[in-house]
C-alpha cells in the first residue's frame, strides 16, 4: 500500500517548495513530475532539435534515461546518469517545456514513468495534472494558486537568486503564456480536480501554506 499526496497548481504558486517541505516533514518521497518533462526538454535543446519536430522529440524520449536519486526532500534528477538538477531550471528549458509536455505521446510515456517511480511508496507529487490524470485516486489532493503578479514576483526573485538574467516583464509574460498553454493541453490540462482543496497562496507565507496542508494530511492519516 502507498499514501499519495497530489499537489497541482499554476506556475509560481509554490508547489515545488511546499512539496519539498512536506516531504521532509512526513518522510514522503518527493517526485517533481514537471522535472521529468524538463529533462526531456533539456535533451531536446542539447540535440538541437526543432521543438515543432514531434517525431524527433519522441525518438529522443525513447533513447534517454530519466531517473531520480537523492533524499526524499532533496531529489537529484539524472539524465542519462548525469545530474541535471540545475540545468533543467534554465530559462531556455522553461521556455519550451510546456510545448513539449503537450505532445500526447510524451505525456503518456512520462506519466507511465512517474507512476513507476511512485509505485509502492508514500509519495508527494507536484505538477499540473497529478490529481486529475496521473493519480486520480490520490489520498490528498491540493490545488495551489496565486495572482499572476504575485507568481511573477516569486519567479523573478528565484531567477535573481540563481543568477538567471530576465526582466520582471519577461517573467510575467512567460507565466501568462504558460498558464494558457497548460490549460489548453490536449492531455493532462491544468484544472482543479473535483475533490481537490484549493489554497490561494497570494497572501500566505510558505510556512502558512505548509501548515494548512499539514492539517489536511494529518486528518486523512488519522482516518487511514
N, C-alpha and C positions, 0 to 999 in steps of 0.2 A: 504493500500500500504506500501511497505517497500523499503529501499535502501540497497543494498548488495555490500560490498567490499570484494573481494576474493583475498587473498594473498597466493600463492603457492610458493614452492621452496625447495631447498635442506636443509639438516640438518646443522645448524650453519650459515645459510645465514642471520639471523637476523629477521626472520618472526615474532616470538613472541614479541620481544622488540618493533619492528616497529608497530605491530598491537596495542599494549597497548598504545603507544604514540598517534597514530591516533585516537584510540577510545576516549581518553581523549580530544583531540583537537576538534573532530567533534561530541562528545556526542553519539558515536556508542556503541552498546552492543558488547563487545569483547568475541567471542566464540572460544576458542582454541580447535579445533576438535581433535588434537593429544592427548589432555589431557583425552578425553573420552576413547581412546584406552589404555592410561596409567593407568586409573582407573581399567579397566578390567585386565590389566597385573598385577597390584598390588594384585588384588583379587586372581588371579591365583597363585601368589607366596605365599600369606598368607594361601591358602588352600593346599599348597604343591602338586599342580597338575603338571604332566609332560606336557610340552608345546607341545609335539607331540600327546597328547591325545585330539584330536579335540572335541570329544563328551562331555568330561568333561568340557572343556572350554566353549562350547556352553551352557551347563547346568548352569554353574556359571553365565554366562551373563543373563540367564533367571531369576535367583534368586536374582540379585543385583539391587540396585537403584543408578543411577548416576545422579547428579544434579549440577547446577552452581548457586551460590549466590554471594553476594558481589556487588561491584560497577562495572560500565561499564568498567573502565580501570584497575580495580584490582579484577578480579573474584576469587571466592573461590570454589574449586572443592570438592564436597561431595560424598563419597562412603558410601552408607547405612547411610546417615545422619552425617557422621564423616568427618571433614576437613582433606583431604589428599593432600593438595596443595604442601607440601614439599616432602612427601613420594613418590609421583609419579615421582619425578625428580631424584630418586636414580639411582645409577649405575646399580643395579640389574634389575630395571624396564626397563631402557634404553636398556639393552642387549637383551630383549625378545620382546619388544613392536612391532617391525617391523614384526616378525614372527607371532605374534598373530593377528595383524591387516591384515595379508594376508589371513586369513581364510574367505572365501566368506560369510558364514552365519554371522560372526561377523561384517564384513563390512556392509552388508545390514541392520542389526539391528541398528548399531550405526549411520549410515548415516541417517536413519529414525529419530533417537533421535536428531541428530544435526539439521535437518530440523525443527523439532517441537520446539526446543529451539530458533530458529531464526524466527519463524512464526510471521508475522505482526510487525516486529521490524526493526529498522535501525541498521544494524549489520556489523561488520567486522570479518571475519573468516580467520584463517591461518591454513594451512595444506599442503597436497601434491596433493590433487585431488579436491580442492574446485571449481575451475573454469572449470574443465573438467567433474566432476561427481556429486559432492554434489549440487552445484549451477551453472549449465552451463549457466544460463541466468543472472548471476550477472551483476550489473551495471558497476562495475570496476573490471578488472582482472589484477593482477600484478604477475609476476614470479621473485622471488629473487634468485640470485645465487652468488657464490664467489669461488675462487680456493679452492681445498680441504685442502691445507696447511693453508690458512687463516681461514677457518672454524674450523679446528682443534685447531688453536691458540685460537680462541674465546671460544670454548667449554672447552678447558683446563683451561683457565683463570676463566671461570664460576665455574668449579669444585673446583679450589683452593679457590675461594671466598666462596663457600658453604661448604668447608671442606671435599670434596669428594676426596679420595686418588686414583689418577690414574697417569700414566706416559703419556707424550705427545705422545709417540709412540703408546700406547694403545688407546688413543683417536683418533689418526689419522687412525689407522686400523679399529676402530669401525665405523668411519664416512664413510670410503671407503666401508665397508661391508654394512652399512645402505643404501648408495646410490644404490648399486647393488640390494639389496632386494627390495627397494622402486620402482625401475624402472622395476622390473620383476614381480610385483604383478599381479595376475590374474584379480583382480578387483581394480579399483582406483589406477592404477600405476602412479608414478610420471612422468609427462610430461607437456610440455608447451601448454596451450590452444591456439588455432589458433588466437584468438583475444586478447591474453594477451600482456601486455607491459613488456618486460624483463629489469630488473635493476641489473647490476653487482655491488655488494657491496664490492668487494675486496679492493678497494682503497677509499671507501667512509666512512665517519663517520655516525653514526646513525642519527645525525641531518640532514646531507645532503640527506640521503635516505628518511627521513620523508618529507623533503622539496620537493623532486622530486615527491613523490607520492601525496603529498598535492595538487600540481598543477594539477595533473591528476584528482583527486577527485573534485576539485573546478570547473574545466572545465566541468565535467559531471553534477555537481549540477546546473550549470548555464543553461544547456540545458534542465533540468528536468521541 
